[in-house]
Each structure stands twice: as C-alpha cells, then as structure tokens.
Amino acid sequence: MGVLPKKVDFIIPADTGINKIEKLLIGGVEQSILIQGENKNHPVLLFLHGGPSMPLPGLSCRGRDYVLATNTKELVKHFVVVFWDQRGTGKSYHSSIPRETMRLTQFISDAVELVDYLRAGFNTEKLFLAGHSWGSVLGLHLVKDYPEKFFSYVGLSQIVSWVENDRLSLQWVKEEAKRRGNKKAMQELDAVGQPPFLESFEQWGVLRRWQARFNSMFFSDEQTKSPGMGRLAKIMLQSPDYSLKDIYHSLYKGFKLVYHMPFIDDLSNFNFRESGLKLTVPITFIHGRHDVHVVGSQVEDYYNRLEAPYGKQLIWVENSSHAFHPDDASVIEKVLIEEKNRGGACHRPKFVESNNTDIL
C-alpha cells in the first residue's frame, strides 16, 4: 500500500521493539491505532491528534520523524508511542458510523476506553499523554476527570475555550482582511456576528474559510519557511499504510461526518477556565509564538489561573503558528522525553512553575 511510498526515517528493531497497527472495537466502532517503540517495556505515550478529522500524527506516520506536532525518531527510543486515528477519520472511518455518535462526550469515552486498553495491555497503571489542538480538548478532559491514569500531560496548541478562541481568531482575521484590503472578507466577517456561531453550519464556516484563505495555521518569514499543507499532505501520501481512500476519508468524508450542528454546539459548551482550574498531574503547555489559529493569549491566561500542585510550565516556540515547524517539533520531542526522564508525577517536584521560551 501507499500512494507515493518513501523510505522511512527510522526502523524499529524487530527483536526488542514493537511496530504494529491494531484494530480495536472502541465505543462500538472499529478503530485503529499505531504502536511504535524500540523497547516494548518502555512507558506508553498516547498522542491525540487534532482536527477533528486531521489524523496527524496518526496511522499514516509509521516510520516518519516529523509528524506535524512532534518529531518521532528519538521519541520511540524512550516510549512506546501510540498514535490513534480517532472515530470517523483515516483508518477509523466507516460509512456506517451513526452521525449522532460524533459528539464530544463520545470522543472522550472512546479515549478513556483506549487508555484502559493500553493500561491493561502494557500492564501499567499510568500513561504519558499529549494532545494537539482538538486533541488537547480531549487531553484536558482526560487529565481533569481521570488524573490517576496519567503520569503527566503535554498540551500542544492548547484550546481552553472554543468560543473564546473564535472571538480572538475573528479579531485577527478582520485585522488581516483590512491589512490585505480584502473587501469581500471584511463584508462577510462583519455580517457573521459574534461567537458562538450556532445559527447554522454556514455561519460557523465563515471564520474557518477566511482562516484557511489567510493561512492562519502556518508561519513564514524571511528566516523561517513554513512546512505548509503540501508537506502535511506528503506525510499521508508517502505512508506505507495509507491509501487514497484513507486520505479522502480523513480530509473530506470524515470532515463532513463530524461537523454537524449538535457537535458544533458541544464545542461551544466547554470552558476550562471555569471547569478545569485545578489539575493534579504535571502540566506542560507548548504554543507557537505566532499561532493565530489557536490564539496564545487564552492559554497564557489559563496557565496563570491554573492551580497545578505537581507543577506546570508554559513553553513558547519561536518558529511556529498552529502547525509546528520541524525545528519546534524537535523541541516538543525533547520536552516529552524530559517528561519521561523526570518520571512524570512520580518524581517531578511539587509546586514547580516555569514560563520559558527555551528550557532545554
């Protein structure tokens, strides 16, 4: 399989390691996970992808180093790394999935079921957890409600409140439209009103459309070249495990399946500044300095309010917006490895707090 197969960036040793795709029945739906690690006895790191329906990192990332939200080549030397194509996307898309199951509570339930499967399968009480963007919504829900199951949590491009982020993003998009002199954008954005956008899917989509047109996910300047959508598409196209159908299911069919008004309403109803101000695992947030897709000021505000008795840190990386530049993905990888070396909640000192741009 593979549309444009390419030599992998690393190989897992067969004698000591683990490198496999598993199909599991999760929440009544067949879903797939990729497990990679040079030593099957190492701690388990579960990484939750964004989107929904943007399964990077996911099953298309076997043997790949750069996977949008981290690098992986060194990570697999320290962890058993688990990537999961979530319900309704990639290898976990099925046309038979009832649309009414594509709800926030079901995604959280699926994640808990997977966590418990991994805990039992690897005979461990706790996992390390990371989540990017939409995956960070699931991640914070998990560590808030089930802290006993996790050593620590790393939130990448952390979403704190979808509605507040829409408000901040709308401000940026309007300013960008004015800067570019785009009258059509200014008219549509003025007419759309203020979030939450719950009147219709069309209303909700206006902001997303202009975010995409104005390239809010990527940062480039004279010194920094963004990875761009082309490089992200290549990850899927060059995967030994993904077909064109899997890509279609990720970027089109899965998107249409998940984004319906009841799910959009779910997104308007969580706000961790109100419901998640104390977390009892070590917490790390890593955010692109130039992220205007998930605006950094909301995670900074949440970080300052957050009570985290086992320690918290906020790390800014300098070359990224929402999609992490490969150099910053390498920083993320190092932070995750350092988290493992600290032993997560077992050995990290209480009341550690830092707000660094270059901690390593």
C-alpha positions, 0 to 999 in steps of 0.5 A: 500500500501507499500512494507515493511510498518513501523510505522511512526515517527510522526502523524499529528493531524487530527483536526488542521493539514493537511496530504494529497497527491494531484494530480495536472495537472502541465505543462500538466502532472499529478503530485503529491505532499505531504502536511504535517503540524500540523497547516494548517495556518502555512507558506508553505515550498516547498522542491525540491528534487534532482536527477533528478529522486531521489524523496527524500524527496518526496511522499514516506516520509509521516510520516518519520523524516529523509528524506535524506536532512532534518529531518521532525518531528519538521519541520511540527510543524512550516510549512506546508511542501510540498514535490513534486515528480517532472515530470517523477519520483515516483508518477509523472511518466507516460509512456506517458510523451513526452521525449522532455518535460524533459528539464530544462526550463520545470522543472522550469515552472512546479515549478513556476506553483506549487508555484502559486498553493500553493500561491493561495491555502494557500492564501499567497503571499510568500513561504519558499523554499529549494532545494537539489542538482538538486533541488537547480538548480531549487531553484536558478532559482526560487529565481533569476527570481521570488524573490517576491514569496519567503520569503527566500531560503535554498540551500542544496548541492548547484550546481552553475555550472554543468560543473564546478562541473564535472571538480572538481568531475573528479579531485577527482575521478582520485585522488581516482582511483590512491589512490585505484590503480584502473587501469581500472578507471584511463584508462577510466577517462583519455580517457573521456576528459574534461567537458562538456561531450556532445559527447554522453550519454556514455561519460557523464556516465563515471564520474557518474559510477566511482562516484557511484563505489567510493561512492562519495555521502556518508561519513564514518569514524571511528566516523561517519557511513554513512546512505548509499543507503540501508537506502535511499532505506528503506525510499521508501520501508517502505512508506505507499504510495509507491509501487514497481512500484513507486520505479522502476519508480523513480530509473530506468524508470524515470532515463532513461526518463530524461537523454537524450542528449538535457537535458544533454546539458541544464545542461551544459548551466547554470552558476550562477556565471555569471547569478545569482550574485545578489539575493534579498531574504535571502540566506542560503547555507548548504554543507557537509564538505566532499561532493565530489559529489557536490564539496564545493569549487564552492559554497564557491566561489559563496557565496563570489561573491554573492551580497545578500542585505537581507543577506546570510550565508554559513553553513558547516556540519561536518558529511556529503558528498552529502547525509546528515547524520541524525545528519546534517539533524537535523541541516538543520531542525533547520536552516529552522525553524530559517528561519521561526522564523526570518520571512524570508525577512520580518524581517531578517536584511539587509546586514547580512553575516555569514560563520559558521560551527555551528550557532545554 
